[in-house]
Amino acid sequence: MTQLKPGDKAPDFTAKDEQGNDISLSDYRGKKLVLFFYPKASTPGCTVEACNLSDNYEQFKTKGYDILGVSADSQRRQTNFKKKYNFPYPLLADEDKAVIQAYGVWGPKKFMGREFDGIHRTTFVIDERGIIEDVILKVKTKEHTSQILKN
């Protein structure tokens, strides 16, 4: 699991979004960023989490936050996921897992008695200077907005 904690400098990155655009952490300097990592596009838990953030997007914008989702899915899969649910924020297609590993969210998991390596559902709240304000390890997919905004 991630070793990053509040007060740490967020690791810089550049990766392609679902449309093939390069997105970097530095693009968000001067803004607050919700960087959420999810295991797989279009799966039930990931859909609930991403839709919860999307449904509350205006609330995030009002409070000065941008949102960026990350998984190891292909650009095509991310595009389909975004289109199907009309997400207002970009999704990074981190197929080489560079961002995922920089944030330490790749590791052993258990599901239905089986062990395998995968993405741990984790959210980082990053301030305007690129410093981590919060790390949410136990994401509640249906209540994720309130976990982030603490309301």
Backbone torsions as a table, in degrees:
resi	resn	phi	psi	omega
1	MET	NA	165.0	-175.1
2	THR	-60.2	143.4	174.5
3	GLN	-98.0	-6.9	-178.8
4	LEU	-69.8	144.8	-179.3
5	LYS	-144.2	165.7	178.2
6	PRO	-54.0	136.7	-178.5
7	GLY	100.5	-19.3	177.7
8	ASP	-76.3	152.9	173.0
9	LYS	-74.8	131.5	178.8
10	ALA	-68.8	133.0	178.1
11	PRO	-60.4	133.4	178.7
12	ASP	-72.7	155.4	178.5
13	PHE	-157.3	160.3	166.9
14	THR	-140.1	127.9	-179.9
15	ALA	-149.1	164.8	-180.0
16	LYS	-85.9	138.6	173.4
17	ASP	-88.2	-173.5	-175.8
18	GLU	-62.6	-19.1	179.8
19	GLN	-100.8	2.0	179.6
20	GLY	89.3	6.3	177.4
21	ASN	-79.3	142.1	173.5
22	ASP	-76.4	129.5	176.3
23	ILE	-124.2	132.1	-179.8
24	SER	-123.5	156.1	174.8
25	LEU	-58.6	-37.2	-178.1
26	SER	-61.7	-20.6	176.2
27	ASP	-63.3	-20.3	-174.9
28	TYR	-103.6	6.7	177.3
29	ARG	-57.8	136.6	-178.5
30	GLY	87.1	-1.7	177.9
31	LYS	-129.3	157.9	173.0
32	LYS	-88.8	145.5	-176.4
33	LEU	-131.6	133.7	169.6
34	VAL	-100.4	111.3	-179.9
35	LEU	-108.0	106.3	-176.9
36	PHE	-113.0	133.8	179.4
37	PHE	-104.4	133.0	-180.0
38	TYR	-134.2	149.9	-173.3
39	PRO	-64.0	-47.8	-173.9
40	LYS	-158.2	129.0	179.4
41	ALA	-58.8	143.4	174.2
42	SER	68.9	13.4	172.9
43	THR	-91.9	159.0	-172.1
44	PRO	-54.7	-52.4	-177.8
45	GLY	-64.5	-40.6	-178.9
46	CYS	-68.2	-36.6	178.3
47	THR	-66.2	-45.0	179.2
48	VAL	-60.4	-45.5	-179.3
49	GLU	-62.7	-50.6	-177.8
50	ALA	-63.8	-38.1	178.4
51	CYS	-69.1	-36.1	177.0
52	ASN	-60.7	-43.5	179.0
53	LEU	-68.6	-39.9	179.5
54	SER	-65.2	-44.3	-179.6
55	ASP	-61.6	-25.8	-178.1
56	ASN	-109.2	18.8	-174.4
57	TYR	-57.7	-41.4	-179.3
58	GLU	-63.0	-36.5	177.4
59	GLN	-63.0	-41.5	177.4
60	PHE	-63.9	-46.4	-178.4
61	LYS	-61.5	-42.3	179.2
62	THR	-58.4	-35.3	-179.0
63	LYS	-91.0	7.8	174.1
64	GLY	85.7	18.6	-178.7
65	TYR	-101.2	140.7	163.8
66	ASP	-102.7	161.1	-179.3
67	ILE	-126.8	141.8	178.2
68	LEU	-143.1	123.7	178.6
69	GLY	-99.3	147.0	-178.6
70	VAL	-138.2	131.3	168.3
71	SER	-148.7	175.1	-178.3
72	ALA	-89.3	11.9	-179.7
73	ASP	-68.5	159.8	177.6
74	SER	-70.5	162.8	177.4
75	GLN	-57.2	-42.5	-178.8
76	ARG	-62.3	-45.0	-179.6
77	ARG	-64.8	-40.0	178.0
78	GLN	-64.7	-40.9	178.6
79	THR	-60.5	-46.8	180.0
80	ASN	-62.1	-41.7	179.5
81	PHE	-62.3	-47.6	-178.5
82	LYS	-64.5	-44.6	-178.8
83	LYS	-64.7	-44.5	-176.3
84	LYS	-59.1	-39.4	-176.2
85	TYR	-108.4	2.0	175.8
86	ASN	56.4	46.2	179.8
87	PHE	-65.8	136.3	-178.5
88	PRO	-86.6	3.3	-176.7
89	TYR	-124.6	157.8	-179.4
90	PRO	-73.2	154.0	174.8
91	LEU	-121.6	123.8	178.8
92	LEU	-82.9	134.5	175.4
93	ALA	-97.9	86.3	-173.7
94	ASP	-92.7	62.4	-174.3
95	GLU	-62.8	-32.6	178.7
96	ASP	-85.7	0.1	176.0
97	LYS	62.3	23.8	-179.1
98	ALA	-65.0	-45.3	179.8
99	VAL	-71.1	-43.7	179.9
100	ILE	-56.7	-44.6	-179.5
101	GLN	-74.8	-34.7	178.2
102	ALA	-60.7	-33.0	-179.8
103	TYR	-94.1	-1.8	173.6
104	GLY	68.8	33.3	-177.5
105	VAL	-104.5	9.9	176.9
106	TRP	-101.1	133.2	178.0
107	GLY	175.3	-174.4	-177.5
108	PRO	-66.5	138.5	178.8
109	LYS	-135.8	161.8	174.2
110	LYS	-124.4	136.8	176.2
111	PHE	-148.9	122.8	179.8
112	MET	51.2	44.6	176.3
113	GLY	78.5	1.2	-178.2
114	ARG	-107.8	139.2	176.7
115	GLU	-105.0	139.5	179.6
116	PHE	-161.1	165.9	175.7
117	ASP	-90.6	139.9	179.6
118	GLY	-167.6	-174.6	-179.4
119	ILE	-85.4	129.2	173.8
120	HIS	-85.8	126.1	179.9
121	ARG	-62.0	109.8	-174.1
122	THR	-143.6	143.4	177.7
123	THR	-125.6	136.4	176.7
124	PHE	-114.6	130.0	174.1
125	VAL	-103.6	119.1	-172.8
126	ILE	-115.6	133.4	-177.5
127	ASP	-82.9	-178.1	-174.9
128	GLU	-63.1	-20.9	-178.9
129	ARG	-98.6	4.0	-179.6
130	GLY	84.1	20.4	178.3
131	ILE	-101.3	137.4	179.7
132	ILE	-72.0	123.1	177.6
133	GLU	-90.7	-35.4	-175.4
134	ASP	-153.7	148.1	173.8
135	VAL	-126.7	120.1	179.9
136	ILE	-105.9	110.1	-177.1
137	LEU	-93.2	-33.3	-179.2
138	LYS	-104.6	76.6	-177.0
139	VAL	-71.4	128.9	172.4
140	LYS	-99.8	104.9	-170.5
141	THR	-56.4	-38.3	-177.3
142	LYS	-79.3	-17.1	-175.1
143	GLU	-125.2	26.0	-171.3
144	HIS	-65.3	-37.3	178.6
145	THR	-57.1	-46.9	-178.6
146	SER	-69.1	-27.7	174.6
147	GLN	-65.2	-38.7	-176.8
148	ILE	-77.4	-49.8	-174.6
149	LEU	-87.1	-7.8	176.4
150	LYS	54.5	45.2	179.1
151	ASN	-121.0	NA	NA
